[in-house]
Protein backbone atom coordinates (compact mmCIF):
# COMPACT_ATOMS: atom_id res chain seq x y z
CA UNK A 1 0.00 0.00 0.00
CA UNK A 2 2.82 2.46 0.67
CA UNK A 3 4.20 1.85 -2.84
CA UNK A 4 0.92 2.76 -4.52
CA UNK A 5 -1.67 0.88 -6.50
CA UNK A 6 -0.81 -2.64 -7.64
CA UNK A 7 -0.45 -3.23 -11.41
CA UNK A 8 -3.41 -4.57 -13.41
CA UNK A 9 -1.93 -8.01 -13.78
CA UNK A 10 -1.81 -8.53 -9.95
CA UNK A 11 -4.88 -6.65 -8.73
CA UNK A 12 -5.56 -9.36 -6.14
CA UNK A 13 -2.72 -7.87 -4.08
CA UNK A 14 -4.80 -4.75 -3.34
CA UNK A 15 -7.63 -6.76 -1.82
CA UNK A 16 -5.17 -8.93 0.09
CA UNK A 17 -3.33 -5.98 1.65
CA UNK A 18 -6.60 -4.24 2.52
CA UNK A 19 -7.78 -7.33 4.37
CA UNK A 20 -4.51 -7.49 6.29
CA UNK A 21 -4.79 -3.83 7.29
CA UNK A 22 -8.37 -4.26 8.52
CA UNK A 23 -7.61 -7.28 10.73
CA UNK A 24 -4.33 -6.71 12.55
CA UNK A 25 -3.03 -9.95 13.99
CA UNK A 26 -2.00 -9.84 17.65
CA UNK A 27 1.70 -10.36 18.18
CA UNK A 28 2.68 -13.57 19.91
CA UNK A 29 5.08 -11.87 22.30
CA UNK A 30 3.11 -8.70 23.18
CA UNK A 31 2.88 -9.68 26.85
CA UNK A 32 6.54 -10.62 27.10
CA UNK A 33 9.72 -8.67 27.73
CA UNK A 34 13.07 -9.63 26.23
CA UNK A 35 15.86 -9.69 28.82
CA UNK A 36 19.50 -10.65 28.56
CA UNK A 37 21.49 -12.72 31.03
CA UNK A 38 23.06 -9.65 32.60
CA UNK A 39 19.61 -8.10 33.14
CA UNK A 40 18.48 -11.31 34.82
CA UNK A 41 21.44 -11.09 37.18
CA UNK A 42 20.67 -7.43 37.95
CA UNK A 43 17.05 -8.31 38.70
CA UNK A 44 18.09 -11.34 40.77
CA UNK A 45 16.11 -13.79 38.65
CA UNK A 46 18.85 -16.21 37.62
CA UNK A 47 17.16 -18.94 39.67
CA UNK A 48 14.36 -18.94 37.06
CA UNK A 49 16.65 -20.26 34.32
CA UNK A 50 15.30 -23.55 33.00
CA UNK A 51 11.75 -22.95 34.21
CA UNK A 52 8.73 -22.23 32.07
CA UNK A 53 8.74 -18.60 33.25
CA UNK A 54 11.68 -17.84 30.92
CA UNK A 55 11.67 -18.75 27.25
CA UNK A 56 15.14 -18.91 25.73
CA UNK A 57 15.47 -16.92 22.54
CA UNK A 58 18.71 -16.08 20.68
CA UNK A 59 21.02 -14.35 23.20
CA UNK A 60 18.44 -13.80 25.95
CA UNK A 61 15.08 -14.77 27.30
CA UNK A 62 11.42 -13.78 27.06
CA UNK A 63 9.63 -13.33 30.36
CA UNK A 64 6.11 -12.24 31.28
CA UNK A 65 5.89 -8.44 31.41
CA UNK A 66 4.03 -8.50 34.74
CA UNK A 67 6.79 -10.56 36.34
CA UNK A 68 9.38 -8.20 34.87
CA UNK A 69 7.66 -5.12 36.33
CA UNK A 70 7.38 -6.75 39.77
CA UNK A 71 11.03 -7.77 39.75
CA UNK A 72 12.10 -4.33 38.52
CA UNK A 73 10.13 -2.68 41.32
CA UNK A 74 11.76 -4.90 43.92
CA UNK A 75 15.28 -4.60 42.49
CA UNK A 76 15.14 -0.81 42.11
CA UNK A 77 12.77 0.55 44.76
CA UNK A 78 13.85 4.18 44.36
CA UNK A 79 13.75 4.33 40.57
CA UNK A 80 10.50 6.31 40.53
CA UNK A 81 11.81 8.83 43.06
CA UNK A 82 14.98 9.36 41.03
CA UNK A 83 12.92 9.78 37.86
CA UNK A 84 10.69 12.29 39.64
CA UNK A 85 13.70 14.29 40.89
CA UNK A 86 15.16 14.41 37.38
CA UNK A 87 11.86 15.64 35.92
CA UNK A 88 11.52 18.34 38.60
CA UNK A 89 15.11 19.45 38.02
CA UNK A 90 14.49 19.58 34.28
CA UNK A 91 11.41 21.79 34.75
CA UNK A 92 13.33 24.10 37.11
CA UNK A 93 16.13 24.40 34.54
CA UNK A 94 13.61 25.24 31.81
CA UNK A 95 12.08 27.91 34.05
CA UNK A 96 15.51 29.39 34.74
CA UNK A 97 16.29 29.56 31.06
CA UNK A 98 13.10 31.49 30.35
CA UNK A 99 13.87 34.18 32.94
CA UNK A 100 15.10 37.59 31.90
CA UNK A 101 18.88 37.74 31.89
CA UNK A 102 20.34 40.88 33.41
CA UNK A 103 23.23 42.52 31.64
CA UNK A 104 26.31 42.97 33.78
CA UNK A 105 27.52 46.38 32.81
CA UNK A 106 30.58 48.17 34.15
CA UNK A 107 30.11 51.14 36.49
CA UNK A 108 32.17 53.41 34.24
CA UNK A 109 30.86 54.23 30.74
CA UNK A 110 27.67 52.21 31.13
CA UNK A 111 26.00 53.99 28.23
CA UNK A 112 28.88 53.12 25.90
CA UNK A 113 28.85 49.50 27.08
CA UNK A 114 25.07 49.28 26.53
CA UNK A 115 25.43 50.75 23.05
CA UNK A 116 28.21 48.28 22.18
CA UNK A 117 26.21 45.31 23.43
CA UNK A 118 23.05 46.39 21.56
CA UNK A 119 25.05 46.93 18.36
CA UNK A 120 26.69 43.56 18.78
CA UNK A 121 23.32 41.82 19.14
CA UNK A 122 22.02 43.53 16.01
CA UNK A 123 24.98 42.32 13.95
CA UNK A 124 26.51 38.87 13.91
CA UNK A 125 28.67 37.98 16.86
CA UNK A 126 31.41 36.50 14.73
CA UNK A 127 32.32 39.78 13.00
CA UNK A 128 33.02 41.78 16.17
CA UNK A 129 35.03 40.95 19.27
CA UNK A 130 33.56 41.78 22.67
CA UNK A 131 35.22 45.04 23.76
CA UNK A 132 34.01 44.59 27.33
CA UNK A 133 36.06 41.45 27.81
CA UNK A 134 39.07 42.61 25.78
CA UNK A 135 42.16 43.60 27.84
CA UNK A 136 43.03 46.36 25.40
CA UNK A 137 39.83 48.25 26.24
CA UNK A 138 39.69 47.41 29.95
CA UNK A 139 40.79 50.88 31.14
CA UNK A 140 37.95 52.43 29.14
CA UNK A 141 35.45 50.72 31.44
CA UNK A 142 37.49 50.76 34.67
CA UNK A 143 39.10 54.20 34.83
CA UNK A 144 36.63 57.04 35.61
CA UNK A 145 38.86 59.60 33.84
CA UNK A 146 37.70 58.22 30.47
Biotite code that builds the C-alpha atoms (Angstrom):
import biotite.structure as struc

atoms = struc.array([
    struc.Atom([0.000, 0.000, 0.000], chain_id="A", res_id=1, res_name="UNK", atom_name="CA", element="C"),
    struc.Atom([2.824, 2.456, 0.669], chain_id="A", res_id=2, res_name="UNK", atom_name="CA", element="C"),
    struc.Atom([4.203, 1.849, -2.842], chain_id="A", res_id=3, res_name="UNK", atom_name="CA", element="C"),
    struc.Atom([0.921, 2.761, -4.524], chain_id="A", res_id=4, res_name="UNK", atom_name="CA", element="C"),
    struc.Atom([-1.666, 0.881, -6.501], chain_id="A", res_id=5, res_name="UNK", atom_name="CA", element="C"),
    struc.Atom([-0.812, -2.644, -7.639], chain_id="A", res_id=6, res_name="UNK", atom_name="CA", element="C"),
    struc.Atom([-0.445, -3.227, -11.406], chain_id="A", res_id=7, res_name="UNK", atom_name="CA", element="C"),
    struc.Atom([-3.411, -4.566, -13.408], chain_id="A", res_id=8, res_name="UNK", atom_name="CA", element="C"),
    struc.Atom([-1.933, -8.011, -13.776], chain_id="A", res_id=9, res_name="UNK", atom_name="CA", element="C"),
    struc.Atom([-1.805, -8.525, -9.948], chain_id="A", res_id=10, res_name="UNK", atom_name="CA", element="C"),
    struc.Atom([-4.879, -6.653, -8.727], chain_id="A", res_id=11, res_name="UNK", atom_name="CA", element="C"),
    struc.Atom([-5.562, -9.359, -6.138], chain_id="A", res_id=12, res_name="UNK", atom_name="CA", element="C"),
    struc.Atom([-2.715, -7.867, -4.077], chain_id="A", res_id=13, res_name="UNK", atom_name="CA", element="C"),
    struc.Atom([-4.798, -4.755, -3.345], chain_id="A", res_id=14, res_name="UNK", atom_name="CA", element="C"),
    struc.Atom([-7.628, -6.762, -1.817], chain_id="A", res_id=15, res_name="UNK", atom_name="CA", element="C"),
    struc.Atom([-5.168, -8.930, 0.091], chain_id="A", res_id=16, res_name="UNK", atom_name="CA", element="C"),
    struc.Atom([-3.326, -5.983, 1.650], chain_id="A", res_id=17, res_name="UNK", atom_name="CA", element="C"),
    struc.Atom([-6.599, -4.235, 2.520], chain_id="A", res_id=18, res_name="UNK", atom_name="CA", element="C"),
    struc.Atom([-7.780, -7.335, 4.371], chain_id="A", res_id=19, res_name="UNK", atom_name="CA", element="C"),
    struc.Atom([-4.510, -7.486, 6.288], chain_id="A", res_id=20, res_name="UNK", atom_name="CA", element="C"),
    struc.Atom([-4.787, -3.830, 7.286], chain_id="A", res_id=21, res_name="UNK", atom_name="CA", element="C"),
    struc.Atom([-8.372, -4.265, 8.523], chain_id="A", res_id=22, res_name="UNK", atom_name="CA", element="C"),
    struc.Atom([-7.609, -7.279, 10.727], chain_id="A", res_id=23, res_name="UNK", atom_name="CA", element="C"),
    struc.Atom([-4.327, -6.712, 12.550], chain_id="A", res_id=24, res_name="UNK", atom_name="CA", element="C"),
    struc.Atom([-3.034, -9.953, 13.988], chain_id="A", res_id=25, res_name="UNK", atom_name="CA", element="C"),
    struc.Atom([-1.997, -9.839, 17.650], chain_id="A", res_id=26, res_name="UNK", atom_name="CA", element="C"),
    struc.Atom([1.699, -10.360, 18.176], chain_id="A", res_id=27, res_name="UNK", atom_name="CA", element="C"),
    struc.Atom([2.681, -13.566, 19.910], chain_id="A", res_id=28, res_name="UNK", atom_name="CA", element="C"),
    struc.Atom([5.083, -11.870, 22.303], chain_id="A", res_id=29, res_name="UNK", atom_name="CA", element="C"),
    struc.Atom([3.110, -8.700, 23.182], chain_id="A", res_id=30, res_name="UNK", atom_name="CA", element="C"),
    struc.Atom([2.880, -9.679, 26.847], chain_id="A", res_id=31, res_name="UNK", atom_name="CA", element="C"),
    struc.Atom([6.542, -10.623, 27.099], chain_id="A", res_id=32, res_name="UNK", atom_name="CA", element="C"),
    struc.Atom([9.722, -8.670, 27.731], chain_id="A", res_id=33, res_name="UNK", atom_name="CA", element="C"),
    struc.Atom([13.068, -9.634, 26.230], chain_id="A", res_id=34, res_name="UNK", atom_name="CA", element="C"),
    struc.Atom([15.860, -9.686, 28.816], chain_id="A", res_id=35, res_name="UNK", atom_name="CA", element="C"),
    struc.Atom([19.503, -10.654, 28.564], chain_id="A", res_id=36, res_name="UNK", atom_name="CA", element="C"),
    struc.Atom([21.489, -12.723, 31.030], chain_id="A", res_id=37, res_name="UNK", atom_name="CA", element="C"),
    struc.Atom([23.063, -9.648, 32.603], chain_id="A", res_id=38, res_name="UNK", atom_name="CA", element="C"),
    struc.Atom([19.614, -8.096, 33.145], chain_id="A", res_id=39, res_name="UNK", atom_name="CA", element="C"),
    struc.Atom([18.477, -11.309, 34.823], chain_id="A", res_id=40, res_name="UNK", atom_name="CA", element="C"),
    struc.Atom([21.435, -11.086, 37.179], chain_id="A", res_id=41, res_name="UNK", atom_name="CA", element="C"),
    struc.Atom([20.671, -7.429, 37.948], chain_id="A", res_id=42, res_name="UNK", atom_name="CA", element="C"),
    struc.Atom([17.051, -8.313, 38.698], chain_id="A", res_id=43, res_name="UNK", atom_name="CA", element="C"),
    struc.Atom([18.089, -11.336, 40.765], chain_id="A", res_id=44, res_name="UNK", atom_name="CA", element="C"),
    struc.Atom([16.107, -13.792, 38.650], chain_id="A", res_id=45, res_name="UNK", atom_name="CA", element="C"),
    struc.Atom([18.854, -16.214, 37.617], chain_id="A", res_id=46, res_name="UNK", atom_name="CA", element="C"),
    struc.Atom([17.160, -18.943, 39.674], chain_id="A", res_id=47, res_name="UNK", atom_name="CA", element="C"),
    struc.Atom([14.359, -18.937, 37.058], chain_id="A", res_id=48, res_name="UNK", atom_name="CA", element="C"),
    struc.Atom([16.645, -20.262, 34.323], chain_id="A", res_id=49, res_name="UNK", atom_name="CA", element="C"),
    struc.Atom([15.304, -23.546, 32.998], chain_id="A", res_id=50, res_name="UNK", atom_name="CA", element="C"),
    struc.Atom([11.747, -22.954, 34.213], chain_id="A", res_id=51, res_name="UNK", atom_name="CA", element="C"),
    struc.Atom([8.726, -22.231, 32.070], chain_id="A", res_id=52, res_name="UNK", atom_name="CA", element="C"),
    struc.Atom([8.739, -18.601, 33.246], chain_id="A", res_id=53, res_name="UNK", atom_name="CA", element="C"),
    struc.Atom([11.679, -17.838, 30.919], chain_id="A", res_id=54, res_name="UNK", atom_name="CA", element="C"),
    struc.Atom([11.672, -18.746, 27.249], chain_id="A", res_id=55, res_name="UNK", atom_name="CA", element="C"),
    struc.Atom([15.141, -18.907, 25.734], chain_id="A", res_id=56, res_name="UNK", atom_name="CA", element="C"),
    struc.Atom([15.472, -16.918, 22.535], chain_id="A", res_id=57, res_name="UNK", atom_name="CA", element="C"),
    struc.Atom([18.705, -16.076, 20.680], chain_id="A", res_id=58, res_name="UNK", atom_name="CA", element="C"),
    struc.Atom([21.018, -14.347, 23.196], chain_id="A", res_id=59, res_name="UNK", atom_name="CA", element="C"),
    struc.Atom([18.441, -13.800, 25.948], chain_id="A", res_id=60, res_name="UNK", atom_name="CA", element="C"),
    struc.Atom([15.076, -14.770, 27.300], chain_id="A", res_id=61, res_name="UNK", atom_name="CA", element="C"),
    struc.Atom([11.420, -13.781, 27.060], chain_id="A", res_id=62, res_name="UNK", atom_name="CA", element="C"),
    struc.Atom([9.627, -13.332, 30.358], chain_id="A", res_id=63, res_name="UNK", atom_name="CA", element="C"),
    struc.Atom([6.108, -12.240, 31.277], chain_id="A", res_id=64, res_name="UNK", atom_name="CA", element="C"),
    struc.Atom([5.890, -8.442, 31.406], chain_id="A", res_id=65, res_name="UNK", atom_name="CA", element="C"),
    struc.Atom([4.033, -8.496, 34.745], chain_id="A", res_id=66, res_name="UNK", atom_name="CA", element="C"),
    struc.Atom([6.793, -10.559, 36.336], chain_id="A", res_id=67, res_name="UNK", atom_name="CA", element="C"),
    struc.Atom([9.380, -8.199, 34.873], chain_id="A", res_id=68, res_name="UNK", atom_name="CA", element="C"),
    struc.Atom([7.658, -5.116, 36.332], chain_id="A", res_id=69, res_name="UNK", atom_name="CA", element="C"),
    struc.Atom([7.378, -6.748, 39.771], chain_id="A", res_id=70, res_name="UNK", atom_name="CA", element="C"),
    struc.Atom([11.033, -7.775, 39.754], chain_id="A", res_id=71, res_name="UNK", atom_name="CA", element="C"),
    struc.Atom([12.103, -4.332, 38.521], chain_id="A", res_id=72, res_name="UNK", atom_name="CA", element="C"),
    struc.Atom([10.126, -2.683, 41.319], chain_id="A", res_id=73, res_name="UNK", atom_name="CA", element="C"),
    struc.Atom([11.760, -4.897, 43.915], chain_id="A", res_id=74, res_name="UNK", atom_name="CA", element="C"),
    struc.Atom([15.283, -4.600, 42.492], chain_id="A", res_id=75, res_name="UNK", atom_name="CA", element="C"),
    struc.Atom([15.142, -0.812, 42.106], chain_id="A", res_id=76, res_name="UNK", atom_name="CA", element="C"),
    struc.Atom([12.767, 0.551, 44.759], chain_id="A", res_id=77, res_name="UNK", atom_name="CA", element="C"),
    struc.Atom([13.852, 4.181, 44.358], chain_id="A", res_id=78, res_name="UNK", atom_name="CA", element="C"),
    struc.Atom([13.753, 4.333, 40.569], chain_id="A", res_id=79, res_name="UNK", atom_name="CA", element="C"),
    struc.Atom([10.503, 6.309, 40.532], chain_id="A", res_id=80, res_name="UNK", atom_name="CA", element="C"),
    struc.Atom([11.807, 8.833, 43.064], chain_id="A", res_id=81, res_name="UNK", atom_name="CA", element="C"),
    struc.Atom([14.978, 9.363, 41.032], chain_id="A", res_id=82, res_name="UNK", atom_name="CA", element="C"),
    struc.Atom([12.923, 9.777, 37.859], chain_id="A", res_id=83, res_name="UNK", atom_name="CA", element="C"),
    struc.Atom([10.689, 12.293, 39.636], chain_id="A", res_id=84, res_name="UNK", atom_name="CA", element="C"),
    struc.Atom([13.700, 14.287, 40.895], chain_id="A", res_id=85, res_name="UNK", atom_name="CA", element="C"),
    struc.Atom([15.162, 14.410, 37.384], chain_id="A", res_id=86, res_name="UNK", atom_name="CA", element="C"),
    struc.Atom([11.856, 15.640, 35.920], chain_id="A", res_id=87, res_name="UNK", atom_name="CA", element="C"),
    struc.Atom([11.523, 18.336, 38.595], chain_id="A", res_id=88, res_name="UNK", atom_name="CA", element="C"),
    struc.Atom([15.111, 19.452, 38.024], chain_id="A", res_id=89, res_name="UNK", atom_name="CA", element="C"),
    struc.Atom([14.485, 19.577, 34.280], chain_id="A", res_id=90, res_name="UNK", atom_name="CA", element="C"),
    struc.Atom([11.410, 21.786, 34.754], chain_id="A", res_id=91, res_name="UNK", atom_name="CA", element="C"),
    struc.Atom([13.334, 24.096, 37.107], chain_id="A", res_id=92, res_name="UNK", atom_name="CA", element="C"),
    struc.Atom([16.131, 24.401, 34.544], chain_id="A", res_id=93, res_name="UNK", atom_name="CA", element="C"),
    struc.Atom([13.613, 25.241, 31.812], chain_id="A", res_id=94, res_name="UNK", atom_name="CA", element="C"),
    struc.Atom([12.079, 27.913, 34.053], chain_id="A", res_id=95, res_name="UNK", atom_name="CA", element="C"),
    struc.Atom([15.514, 29.389, 34.742], chain_id="A", res_id=96, res_name="UNK", atom_name="CA", element="C"),
    struc.Atom([16.286, 29.563, 31.059], chain_id="A", res_id=97, res_name="UNK", atom_name="CA", element="C"),
    struc.Atom([13.098, 31.489, 30.353], chain_id="A", res_id=98, res_name="UNK", atom_name="CA", element="C"),
    struc.Atom([13.873, 34.179, 32.939], chain_id="A", res_id=99, res_name="UNK", atom_name="CA", element="C"),
    struc.Atom([15.104, 37.588, 31.900], chain_id="A", res_id=100, res_name="UNK", atom_name="CA", element="C"),
    struc.Atom([18.879, 37.743, 31.891], chain_id="A", res_id=101, res_name="UNK", atom_name="CA", element="C"),
    struc.Atom([20.340, 40.881, 33.408], chain_id="A", res_id=102, res_name="UNK", atom_name="CA", element="C"),
    struc.Atom([23.229, 42.518, 31.635], chain_id="A", res_id=103, res_name="UNK", atom_name="CA", element="C"),
    struc.Atom([26.315, 42.966, 33.780], chain_id="A", res_id=104, res_name="UNK", atom_name="CA", element="C"),
    struc.Atom([27.523, 46.378, 32.811], chain_id="A", res_id=105, res_name="UNK", atom_name="CA", element="C"),
    struc.Atom([30.583, 48.173, 34.153], chain_id="A", res_id=106, res_name="UNK", atom_name="CA", element="C"),
    struc.Atom([30.105, 51.143, 36.492], chain_id="A", res_id=107, res_name="UNK", atom_name="CA", element="C"),
    struc.Atom([32.170, 53.412, 34.237], chain_id="A", res_id=108, res_name="UNK", atom_name="CA", element="C"),
    struc.Atom([30.856, 54.231, 30.737], chain_id="A", res_id=109, res_name="UNK", atom_name="CA", element="C"),
    struc.Atom([27.671, 52.206, 31.134], chain_id="A", res_id=110, res_name="UNK", atom_name="CA", element="C"),
    struc.Atom([25.995, 53.990, 28.229], chain_id="A", res_id=111, res_name="UNK", atom_name="CA", element="C"),
    struc.Atom([28.876, 53.122, 25.895], chain_id="A", res_id=112, res_name="UNK", atom_name="CA", element="C"),
    struc.Atom([28.854, 49.500, 27.082], chain_id="A", res_id=113, res_name="UNK", atom_name="CA", element="C"),
    struc.Atom([25.070, 49.284, 26.530], chain_id="A", res_id=114, res_name="UNK", atom_name="CA", element="C"),
    struc.Atom([25.433, 50.753, 23.047], chain_id="A", res_id=115, res_name="UNK", atom_name="CA", element="C"),
    struc.Atom([28.207, 48.279, 22.179], chain_id="A", res_id=116, res_name="UNK", atom_name="CA", element="C"),
    struc.Atom([26.207, 45.305, 23.427], chain_id="A", res_id=117, res_name="UNK", atom_name="CA", element="C"),
    struc.Atom([23.048, 46.387, 21.557], chain_id="A", res_id=118, res_name="UNK", atom_name="CA", element="C"),
    struc.Atom([25.047, 46.932, 18.361], chain_id="A", res_id=119, res_name="UNK", atom_name="CA", element="C"),
    struc.Atom([26.693, 43.559, 18.785], chain_id="A", res_id=120, res_name="UNK", atom_name="CA", element="C"),
    struc.Atom([23.323, 41.819, 19.137], chain_id="A", res_id=121, res_name="UNK", atom_name="CA", element="C"),
    struc.Atom([22.016, 43.526, 16.013], chain_id="A", res_id=122, res_name="UNK", atom_name="CA", element="C"),
    struc.Atom([24.977, 42.316, 13.954], chain_id="A", res_id=123, res_name="UNK", atom_name="CA", element="C"),
    struc.Atom([26.509, 38.870, 13.913], chain_id="A", res_id=124, res_name="UNK", atom_name="CA", element="C"),
    struc.Atom([28.675, 37.984, 16.861], chain_id="A", res_id=125, res_name="UNK", atom_name="CA", element="C"),
    struc.Atom([31.414, 36.499, 14.726], chain_id="A", res_id=126, res_name="UNK", atom_name="CA", element="C"),
    struc.Atom([32.320, 39.783, 13.004], chain_id="A", res_id=127, res_name="UNK", atom_name="CA", element="C"),
    struc.Atom([33.019, 41.780, 16.171], chain_id="A", res_id=128, res_name="UNK", atom_name="CA", element="C"),
    struc.Atom([35.035, 40.952, 19.274], chain_id="A", res_id=129, res_name="UNK", atom_name="CA", element="C"),
    struc.Atom([33.563, 41.777, 22.667], chain_id="A", res_id=130, res_name="UNK", atom_name="CA", element="C"),
    struc.Atom([35.220, 45.040, 23.760], chain_id="A", res_id=131, res_name="UNK", atom_name="CA", element="C"),
    struc.Atom([34.011, 44.585, 27.333], chain_id="A", res_id=132, res_name="UNK", atom_name="CA", element="C"),
    struc.Atom([36.061, 41.447, 27.812], chain_id="A", res_id=133, res_name="UNK", atom_name="CA", element="C"),
    struc.Atom([39.074, 42.608, 25.782], chain_id="A", res_id=134, res_name="UNK", atom_name="CA", element="C"),
    struc.Atom([42.155, 43.604, 27.842], chain_id="A", res_id=135, res_name="UNK", atom_name="CA", element="C"),
    struc.Atom([43.031, 46.360, 25.395], chain_id="A", res_id=136, res_name="UNK", atom_name="CA", element="C"),
    struc.Atom([39.834, 48.248, 26.241], chain_id="A", res_id=137, res_name="UNK", atom_name="CA", element="C"),
    struc.Atom([39.694, 47.410, 29.950], chain_id="A", res_id=138, res_name="UNK", atom_name="CA", element="C"),
    struc.Atom([40.790, 50.875, 31.136], chain_id="A", res_id=139, res_name="UNK", atom_name="CA", element="C"),
    struc.Atom([37.950, 52.434, 29.141], chain_id="A", res_id=140, res_name="UNK", atom_name="CA", element="C"),
    struc.Atom([35.445, 50.715, 31.440], chain_id="A", res_id=141, res_name="UNK", atom_name="CA", element="C"),
    struc.Atom([37.490, 50.755, 34.672], chain_id="A", res_id=142, res_name="UNK", atom_name="CA", element="C"),
    struc.Atom([39.098, 54.205, 34.833], chain_id="A", res_id=143, res_name="UNK", atom_name="CA", element="C"),
    struc.Atom([36.625, 57.037, 35.610], chain_id="A", res_id=144, res_name="UNK", atom_name="CA", element="C"),
    struc.Atom([38.858, 59.599, 33.841], chain_id="A", res_id=145, res_name="UNK", atom_name="CA", element="C"),
    struc.Atom([37.696, 58.216, 30.474], chain_id="A", res_id=146, res_name="UNK", atom_name="CA", element="C"),
])
